[in-house]
């Protein structure tokens, strides 16, 4: 029995050494079945306030898109995407990203390098057609003299011209994931392709005395052809063979305008843990909570997102009440359901089409400036208006 044990041990040792001796270009193949699968992880862009530095990437959450499309080639041969990953749908299931049929690193140990591209959420494409002829998602190699350039593009159609639902916000990979080791997890970093806005409110100076303004509803509106809602987003990636690295171009848009009017109600969000400012679906500012500076402006709702375009010039419609406190400290409503509207002229958001405008949250600060003091007469129904700070 002792002799039999030694033979088994030697055979096991010889098998291990054989694996090491056959490795090619320092490739490593992992031994567990799960590790052999070409697997993915996602980090999504964290939009930054326009005045702050980039926040970076965070682990995927349930608020992010539930799927993504993966393109992958090996040995930087564009023709290999049809044999590897060609707009492969990858979905979230049981806390993992999965797809079918699975691919295994063991089948690609002879390859020298791998490059992966991707976008979110996944959408169908007719993979039976050549890349250039396809509608929808495309992944294309540059022509003569530009063979090291690869462009990923896909159409985007928002359910409305704006959205505040993070899972509807499309993303595109920040850079290709470049791998030279078999067995590694493919860690994508995804950039948002829309630009964000936050709505904040403040009062004009000396308007806080004795009264409160209770904001009840905020809508984003747009007339015909004023609110782009669909287009094609693209990004070009360039490989530099001199240092075996990739660079990423800007996110670009080919815009298609909206052809009908749009209306989007910005959902109420309580941003105050004490409950004194945000109460029962309303935002109260004024005598109870003086807000007279941009820095102290109170936010309504979460950020909303839109296609970055000079054609984006919405109306912001605000419904609010005006209240005062009587001697007993009880609020009395002096004006109810006043509706005021801000109209942004064409080109107001022109700067947001510039490079780097996506994935930012740009604050729109709204100042409430009544023409004169409120009285209890119907004539002052039109007295209050809003301007943008």
N, C-alpha and C positions, 0 to 999 in steps of 0.2 A: 504494500500500500504506500509506503514511503517513496518508493521509486516512481510509482504512478503519479503521485502528487508533484514530484519534481518535474516530470515531463510536462504536465499541464501548466505549471508555473512558467517553464521556459517557452512553451508555445504562446502563452499569453504575452510574455515579454517580447518575443519576436514579432508578434502581431502589432503591438504598440509601436515598436521601433520602425516597422514597415510603414505604418501610417505617417510617422514623422519624416521618414526618408522620402516618401512620395509627395510631400507637400511641395507646392509650386508657388514661387514668389511670396513666401511667408503666409500663404493662405492657411486658415485654420478651419476645420470642420468640427462643429460641436457634436456631441454624441447622443444627447437626448432627442427623442422624436420631435418634441415641441420646438426645440432650438433649431432643428434642421429646416423648419418652415421659414420662408421669406416673410417676415412679419413687420408690422408698422406701428409707429406711435405718432401722435399729433400734438404739436404745440401751436396754439392759436394766438394771433396778434392781439395785444392789449392796447386799444386806442388811447392815445395820450391827449390831455388837454393841450390846445394849440401852443400855450406858452411854456409847456414843460417838455422835458426830454422824453424820448421814447421809453415806454414802460417795459418793452420786451415781449416775451412770449410766456403764456401760461399753459398748464396742462389742460387738455380738452375737458370740457364739462358738458353736462346734459343740455345746456343752453346753446351750445355750438351745433353746427350741422351734424347730422347723424350719418353722413356718408361722404366719401370722396372718390374721385377718379384718379387712378394711378397710371402713369406712363413710365416705362423702364426699358433701358437698353444696356447691353453689355458690350465691352470693347469699343465703345463710342461708334458703333455701327448702327446708323439710323434704321436700317432694314431689320434689325433684330427686335424692334418693339413688337412686331407681329408674332415673334416666338417667345417673348418675355411678358411684358405688361403693356397692353394696348388699350388704354382707357378702361382698365380693370375696375369694376365696381367693388369698393371696400366699404363694409358697413359695420356699425357698432353693435356688438352682441355679447352679452354676459361679460361686460367690462373689458372686452377685447375687440380689436379690429380684425375682421375676418372676411374671407372671400372664397370663391370656389371656381374652378378646382385649385387646390393649394399647389404652390410651387416650393421646391426644396433646394436648399443651397447645394446639396450633394450632387445635383445634376449640372452644376455650373462651376465646379472646382477648377476647370481648365481656363476659365475666363480671367482676363487681366484687370478689368475694372467694371464697375457698375454705376449707372447714373439714373436717378429717379426724379420725376417731375410729378406735380399733382395740383389739384384744385378741389374746392368744396362749394356746394354739395355736388354729388355725382349727377350727371345727366347722360341720357342715351346718345349714342352716335352711330351712324351707319358704317360699321367697320368693314363692310364689304366693298366700299368705295375707296379709291385712292385718297390720301390725306387732303390734297388740294381741292378735291371735288366734293368733300363732305359738307353737309350742313351741320351746324352745331359745333361740337367740340373738335378742335384741330390741334395737332402737334406736328410742326413742319420744320424741316431742315432748310437752311438758307441755300441760295443758288450758287452758281460758280463764283468763287472768290469769297464766299461767305459760308463755307461748309461747316465752320465751327460755331455758327449761330443757329439756335433752335428757338422757335416761337410757339408758345402755348396760348391758345385763345379759346374762349367759350362765350356763348350768349348769356345775357342776364335779363330777365324780365321780372320786375317786382310786381307783387300783387297790387301795390299802390305805388305812387311816385315816391313815397317815403315809407320807412318801416322802423319800428322800435323792437322788433323781434330778432334777437341775435341769431337764432337758428336759420333765419332767412337771408342773413348777410353773407354773400359769396366771398370766398377767399382764394388766393393763388399762392403757390409756394414761393417763399422768399428767395430761395436759390435751389438749384438741383442738389439732391443728396448724393454725394460722391463717395463710393465705397471701393476699397481695394482688398477687403478682408471678407471672406465668406463666413456667414453666420451672424453678422451684425444685424441688429434691429434697424430698420429704416426710420429715422427720426425726422419727420417733416416739421418745418416751421412755416406756418401759413399766414400770409398778409391779407388784411381786409382790402377790398377794392372799392368800397364806398367811402364817402366822407361823412362825418358825424356832426350833429349840432345839438346843443343843449339850450333850453329856454330858461331864462332867469328874469325875475321881476324886481323892480325897485320903484320908489316914489320920487317925484320931483321934490326939491327942497321946500320946506315949510308946509308940506302937504300932509304931515302926519298928525297935526293937532286935532285931537278929539275924535277923529274918524278912523275907521279901518276899511280897507278894500279887501273883499273876500272873493278871490278868484275861484270860479266854479268849473270852468271848462275852457279848454284850449284846443283849437282846430288849426290844422295846416290845410290851406286851400290853394287851388291853382286854376286859372282859366284855361281855355283851349290853347294848346301848344306852348304852355308856359312851364310845364312840369315833365321833364324827361323821365320815362319809366322803363325803358329798355335800351339795350345796346350790346355791343360785343367788347369784352375786355381782353386785353392781350398783354403779354410780357415776353421779352426776348432775352435769352440767356446765351452768354458767349463763353466758349471754352478757350483757355490759353494753354497750349501745349508746352510752352516754355517753362511753366511752373506747375503744370497739372492742376489748374484751378479754374473756377467758374466766377463770372461776374453777372449781375442781374441788371437789366434795364428797368426803366420806370414802368409803372402800370399805365396803360393807355386805353382810351375808350373811343369807340366809333358809336356816336350817339344816334338814337332814334327817338324823336320827340313823342310825347303823349299827344293823342289826337282828341282826347275828351277831357272835360273838367275832372278834378279830383278832390277828395276830401278825406282827411285823416284826423281822427281824434287822438290827441296825445294822452295816453293813459295816465291817470293820477298815480303818484307814488309818494308815500310818506317819507320825507327825508329828515324828519325830526323825531328823535326817540322820546322826547318829553311830551309830544302830542299837543303842545300849545300853539304851534304855528300851522301845522298840517292837521286839520281836524275834520273828520267825517267827509273825506273826499274833497276838501277845499284847502286853499292856501290863504292865510290871513296875514296881511302886512299893513302897517300904519301905526296908529296910536299904541296898539298892544305890542308891536314889534317894529320899531322904526328901521327902515331900510332905505338909506339915502346915498349909499356909495356902491359903486360897481362891485367892489370886493365883497360886500355883504349881501349882494343880490340873492334872492331865494329861488331855488330851482324848482321848476314844475316838471314832473315826470322824469323818465330816463332819457338818455340821448336817443335821437332818431337819426336815421341814415338815409342818404340820397346819392344818386349818381353825381359825381363831381362834374359840373357843367355850368357854363355861363348862362345857359338857358334856364337854370333853376332860379326862379324868382317868385316865391310863393306869397300868399297872403296869410297872415297869422290873425286868427279871429279869437278874441278873448271875451268870455262872458263872466261878469262879476257883479257883486252887490256892494253897496256902500252902507256901512253901519256906524252908529255912534253909541256911546254909553250914557245912560241917564244917571241921575243922582244915586240910584241904588246899585250902579255898576252893571245894569242889564243892557245888553245890546239891542238897539232899535234899528231896524233896516229903513233907511231913508230912500234908497233907490234899489230896485231889484232887477236882476237879469239884464243889466246894461251890456250891450254888445259893441265892442270897438274893434277895428280892423287896421292892421298895418299892411301896406302893400310895398313889396320890394320891387324896385324898378329893374329892368333888364340890365344885366351886367354887374349887379350888386355883388354877386358871389363869383365874379370872374376869376379872382385870385385862386379859388379852390380848384381850378382846372390845372394849375401848375404842378410840376413834378413834386411828389411828396405830400400832396394835399390829402391823399387817402389815409384812412386809419387815424384821422385826427378828430377830436371833438372840439368844435368851434363854438364858443358861447355866444348866443344872441341875447343881449341884455335889453329888456324892454322897460321903459320908464313911463310910469303913469303920470300924466300931467293934465289935470282938469283946467279948463279955461277960467273957471271961477268957482266959488264955493257952492256946495250943493245946498239947495233949498228943497222944500217939499212940493214945489210946483212941477207940473208935467213939462213945462217949457225947458227944464234943464236936462231932459232926456238925452240930448245930443251934446251935453256940455263936456263930457269926458272923452279924451282921445289918447292915443298911445303914440309914442315916438321911439325910434331905436336909438339907444345911446351909442 
